């Protein structure tokens, strides 16, 4: 008769053996996790606002998935500038406040970058602001905090320039504006290093605010600017920002001035052709003239008459379309007759110059 302990061991070994010899079960699917926090939260101060931006999350999953990001919460913590830079997520969570969210309709738009604007109520005191964002899925579960973004806003950033106007001339678009008198914290005088001028093509809202650059190399100190790099026929949107000295010694821009749309039109005729010369040979007359210096010259029209006193608009146009060469040979002439000629220049917008001087010659 077996001892009870032997029986127990036999049963246990039998169970282990049967388990080891059984068929393997299919592996369990991996447990989904909420997407990892973004580590690319960036931002900058503009006027009394902090502009936050970071890459949008990848294509969202269906609602039932934990990866279905449906909003992004934005957190802010105010601290003294001399506090230690190191901070744990638990400490930030306990001291920060939820200041807003980016909704789902903004997340699902086809954009590579998301933005959030935090408007500050500045009291003139220097503080350090610490920002972070969290992705939130359809069930309300949240990912970890993003990287911390630390910004020490400058309270006395100048207000925006006012009453921006534009005037077109042949060679430039002249911008004029009024100098601001106060800063965003209502202190005076305005903290002005200069002004930055921006020119956008198309819709102002199609341009990414953190990537646009001013058209001036250095802040201008006058309240006027001549833009000579425009192209006739294009549509431009102009606005100006004041540049102030920031707390860290770097320039900080104001909010945008009013924006104005300018569509420069070429209504300016080319210069009058000059320096015509003429030569006659058997059965033909040749005309020569220097080329115009304008970049948009399309060509030249040649006019002829047998009567030098005939009104110019009654002369015969020998070239139905503008010629691009600066010489012309007239072979439809008769020997012994005297012919008179003048030339006009035409540009790509159809503007026509004043007539050149009249030259004449008798056919041999």
C-alpha positions in Angstrom: 0.0 0.0 0.0 1.4 3.4 -1.1 2.1 6.1 1.4 -0.3 9.1 1.0 2.6 11.4 0.3 3.6 9.2 -2.6 0.1 9.4 -4.1 0.1 13.2 -3.9 3.5 13.5 -5.6 2.3 11.1 -8.4 -0.8 13.2 -9.0 1.2 16.4 -9.1 3.8 15.0 -11.5 1.1 13.7 -13.7 -0.6 17.1 -13.9 2.8 18.8 -14.7 3.5 16.2 -17.4 0.1 16.6 -19.1 0.4 20.4 -19.0 3.8 20.2 -20.6 2.6 17.8 -23.4 -0.5 19.8 -24.2 -1.0 22.1 -27.2 0.3 25.7 -26.9 -2.3 28.4 -26.7 -2.1 31.3 -29.2 -0.3 34.3 -27.7 -2.5 37.0 -26.2 -2.7 40.3 -28.1 -0.5 43.1 -26.8 -2.2 45.4 -24.4 -2.8 48.8 -26.1 -1.3 51.8 -24.4 -2.1 55.5 -24.7 0.4 57.1 -27.0 3.6 58.2 -25.4 3.9 61.9 -24.4 5.1 64.3 -27.0 8.6 65.5 -26.3 8.5 68.4 -28.8 6.5 71.0 -27.0 7.9 74.4 -28.0 6.7 78.0 -27.6 7.6 81.7 -27.6 6.3 85.0 -26.3 4.5 87.5 -28.6 3.1 90.5 -26.9 1.1 89.4 -23.9 0.7 85.9 -25.3 2.6 82.6 -25.1 2.3 80.7 -28.3 2.7 76.9 -27.8 3.2 74.5 -30.7 4.0 70.8 -31.1 3.5 68.0 -33.6 0.0 66.7 -34.0 -0.5 63.1 -32.8 -0.5 60.4 -35.4 -3.7 59.3 -37.2 -6.3 58.5 -34.6 -7.8 55.1 -33.9 -11.5 54.3 -33.6 -13.3 55.4 -30.4 -13.1 51.9 -28.8 -9.3 52.0 -28.9 -7.2 53.6 -26.1 -5.2 55.3 -28.8 -8.2 57.4 -30.0 -6.9 60.8 -29.0 -9.9 63.1 -28.7 -8.4 66.2 -27.0 -5.2 67.6 -25.7 -5.1 69.3 -22.3 -2.8 72.2 -21.7 -1.3 72.8 -18.2 0.5 75.8 -16.8 2.4 76.4 -13.5 3.7 79.8 -12.3 6.9 79.8 -10.3 9.6 82.1 -9.1 12.5 82.5 -11.6 15.0 81.4 -8.9 13.3 78.1 -8.1 15.2 74.9 -9.1 14.7 73.9 -12.7 14.3 70.2 -11.8 10.7 69.2 -11.1 9.0 65.8 -11.0 5.7 65.1 -12.8 4.0 64.5 -9.5 5.1 68.0 -8.3 4.0 69.6 -11.5 0.7 67.8 -11.4 0.0 69.1 -7.9 1.0 72.7 -8.6 -0.2 73.2 -12.2 -3.6 74.2 -13.4 -5.5 73.1 -16.5 -5.7 76.3 -18.6 -7.4 74.9 -21.7 -7.7 72.1 -24.3 -7.3 71.6 -28.0 -10.5 69.9 -29.2 -10.9 67.0 -31.5 -12.0 69.0 -34.5 -8.6 70.8 -34.4 -6.6 67.6 -33.9 -8.1 65.8 -36.9 -7.4 68.7 -39.3 -4.7 67.8 -41.8 -1.9 69.8 -40.0 1.5 68.8 -39.0 1.6 71.3 -36.1 -0.9 72.1 -33.3 -0.9 75.5 -31.6 -2.4 76.9 -28.4 -2.4 80.5 -27.4 -2.2 81.5 -23.7 -3.1 85.1 -23.1 -1.4 86.5 -20.0 -2.7 89.0 -17.5 0.7 90.6 -16.7 1.2 92.5 -13.5 4.7 93.8 -14.2 6.3 91.1 -12.0 8.8 88.7 -13.4 7.7 85.0 -13.1 8.6 81.8 -14.8 5.9 79.8 -16.5 6.1 76.0 -16.9 3.9 74.4 -19.5 3.1 70.8 -20.4 0.4 69.0 -22.4 -1.4 65.6 -22.1 -3.1 63.5 -24.8 -6.6 62.3 -23.7 -8.5 59.4 -25.4 -12.2 58.9 -25.9 -12.6 57.2 -22.5 -10.9 60.0 -20.6 -7.7 58.2 -20.0 -4.6 60.4 -20.2 -1.1 59.9 -21.3 1.9 61.2 -19.4 2.9 64.8 -19.4 4.9 66.2 -22.4 8.3 67.7 -21.9 8.2 70.8 -19.7 8.5 74.2 -21.5 9.9 77.0 -19.4 9.4 80.6 -20.4 10.0 83.8 -18.4 7.7 86.3 -20.0 8.8 89.9 -20.3 6.0 92.1 -18.9 6.8 95.3 -20.7 6.6 94.3 -24.3 5.4 97.1 -26.5 1.9 97.2 -28.0 1.5 96.8 -31.7 2.0 99.5 -34.3 -1.3 101.2 -35.3 -2.9 102.4 -38.5 -0.7 100.6 -41.0 -1.2 102.1 -44.5 0.4 101.3 -47.9 1.0 103.4 -51.0 2.2 102.0 -54.3 4.7 103.7 -56.5 6.5 102.4 -59.6 9.5 101.1 -57.6 8.2 100.3 -54.2 5.3 99.7 -51.8 5.6 102.3 -49.1 4.3 101.3 -45.7 3.6 103.8 -42.9 2.3 103.2 -39.3 2.0 104.9 -36.0 4.4 104.3 -33.1 2.8 102.7 -30.0 2.9 104.7 -26.7 2.5 101.9 -24.1 3.5 98.4 -23.3 1.2 95.4 -22.7 1.4 96.1 -18.9 0.3 99.7 -19.6 3.7 101.1 -18.6 5.3 104.0 -20.5 7.3 104.7 -22.6 6.9 101.9 -25.0 9.8 99.4 -25.0 10.8 99.8 -28.7 13.9 98.4 -30.3 12.5 98.8 -33.8 9.9 97.3 -36.1 9.8 94.1 -38.2 7.8 94.1 -41.5 6.1 91.0 -42.7 4.8 90.3 -46.2 2.8 87.2 -46.9 1.5 85.8 -50.2 -2.1 84.5 -50.3 -4.2 84.1 -47.2 -2.5 85.2 -43.9 -4.0 82.2 -42.1 -2.3 79.8 -44.5 1.1 80.7 -43.1 2.6 79.0 -40.0 3.3 81.8 -37.4 6.4 80.2 -36.0 8.1 79.9 -39.5 7.4 83.3 -41.2 10.3 85.7 -41.4 10.3 89.5 -41.7 11.4 91.0 -45.0 13.8 93.4 -43.3 17.2 92.2 -42.2 17.3 94.2 -39.0 14.5 96.0 -37.0 13.9 99.4 -38.7 13.8 102.4 -36.4 11.6 104.6 -38.6 7.8 104.3 -38.9 8.0 103.8 -42.6 9.4 101.2 -44.9 9.9 100.9 -48.7 9.4 97.4 -50.1 11.1 97.3 -53.5 11.2 93.5 -53.9 7.5 93.1 -54.8 6.3 91.7 -58.2 3.5 93.4 -60.2 0.4 91.2 -60.4 1.0 89.4 -57.1 -1.2 89.7 -54.1 0.5 90.5 -50.8 -0.6 90.9 -47.1 1.5 93.2 -45.0 1.6 93.6 -41.2 4.2 95.0 -38.8 5.3 94.0 -35.3 7.1 96.1 -32.7 10.4 94.6 -31.4 11.1 95.0 -27.7 14.0 94.2 -25.5 13.2 90.9 -23.6 14.2 90.0 -20.1 16.9 87.7 -21.4 18.3 90.4 -23.7 16.8 89.0 -26.9 14.1 90.8 -28.9 10.4 89.9 -28.3 7.8 90.9 -30.8 4.4 92.5 -30.2 1.2 91.2 -31.6 0.5 92.0 -35.3 -0.6 95.4 -36.4 -3.6 95.6 -38.6 -3.0 93.8 -41.9 -3.5 95.3 -45.3 -3.8 93.7 -48.7 -1.9 95.1 -51.6 -2.1 93.9 -55.2 0.5 96.1 -57.1 -0.6 96.9 -60.6 1.8 98.0 -63.3 0.3 101.2 -64.7 3.7 102.8 -65.4 4.8 103.0 -69.1 8.4 102.3 -70.1 10.8 105.0 -70.8 10.8 106.7 -74.2 13.1 105.0 -76.6 16.0 107.3 -77.5 19.1 107.4 -79.7 17.4 106.2 -82.9 19.6 106.0 -86.1 18.5 105.2 -89.6 20.3 104.1 -92.8 19.1 103.7 -96.4 20.2 101.2 -99.0 18.8 100.1 -102.3 15.2 98.9 -101.7 15.3 99.1 -97.9 15.7 101.3 -94.8 17.2 100.0 -91.6 16.5 101.5 -88.1 18.6 101.0 -85.0 18.0 102.0 -81.4 19.3 101.1 -77.9 17.3 98.7 -75.7 15.3 100.0 -72.8 16.7 99.2 -69.3 13.4 98.1 -67.7 13.2 94.4 -66.8 9.6 94.0 -68.0 10.0 95.2 -71.6 8.0 93.0 -73.9 9.3 94.7 -77.1 8.9 97.6 -79.5 6.4 98.8 -82.1 7.7 100.5 -85.3 5.6 103.2 -87.0 6.0 104.8 -90.5 4.6 107.6 -92.5 5.3 109.5 -95.7 4.3 112.7 -94.1 6.3 113.8 -91.1 3.6 116.2 -90.0 0.8 113.7 -89.9 -0.7 113.1 -86.4 1.2 110.2 -84.8 -1.9 108.1 -84.2 -2.5 108.1 -87.9 0.9 106.5 -88.8 1.1 103.0 -90.1 2.1 100.3 -87.5 4.7 98.1 -89.3 4.9 95.5 -86.5 1.5 94.0 -85.4 3.2 92.4 -82.4 6.1 93.8 -80.4 9.6 92.9 -81.8 12.2 92.0 -79.3 15.2 93.1 -81.4 16.5 96.7 -81.3 16.8 96.9 -85.1 14.3 96.8 -87.9 14.6 96.5 -91.7 11.8 98.0 -93.8 11.8 96.5 -97.3 8.3 97.6 -98.4 9.6 101.0 -99.6 9.9 102.7 -103.0 13.0 104.2 -104.4 13.2 108.0 -104.3 10.6 108.4 -101.5 11.3 109.8 -98.1 10.0 107.8 -95.1 9.5 108.9 -91.5 9.7 106.5 -88.5 9.3 106.5 -84.7 9.4 103.7 -82.1 7.5 103.0 -78.9 8.4 100.5 -76.1 5.7 98.2 -74.6 6.0 96.3 -71.3 4.5 92.9 -70.3 1.5 94.7 -68.7 0.7 96.4 -72.0 1.9 99.9 -71.0 3.2 101.9 -73.9 6.0 104.5 -73.8 6.0 107.9 -75.3 7.0 108.0 -78.9 10.7 108.3 -79.7 12.0 111.1 -81.7 11.2 111.0 -85.4 13.9 109.9 -87.9 13.7 110.0 -91.7 15.6 108.8 -94.8 15.1 108.7 -98.5 15.3 105.3 -100.3 18.0 105.0 -102.8 
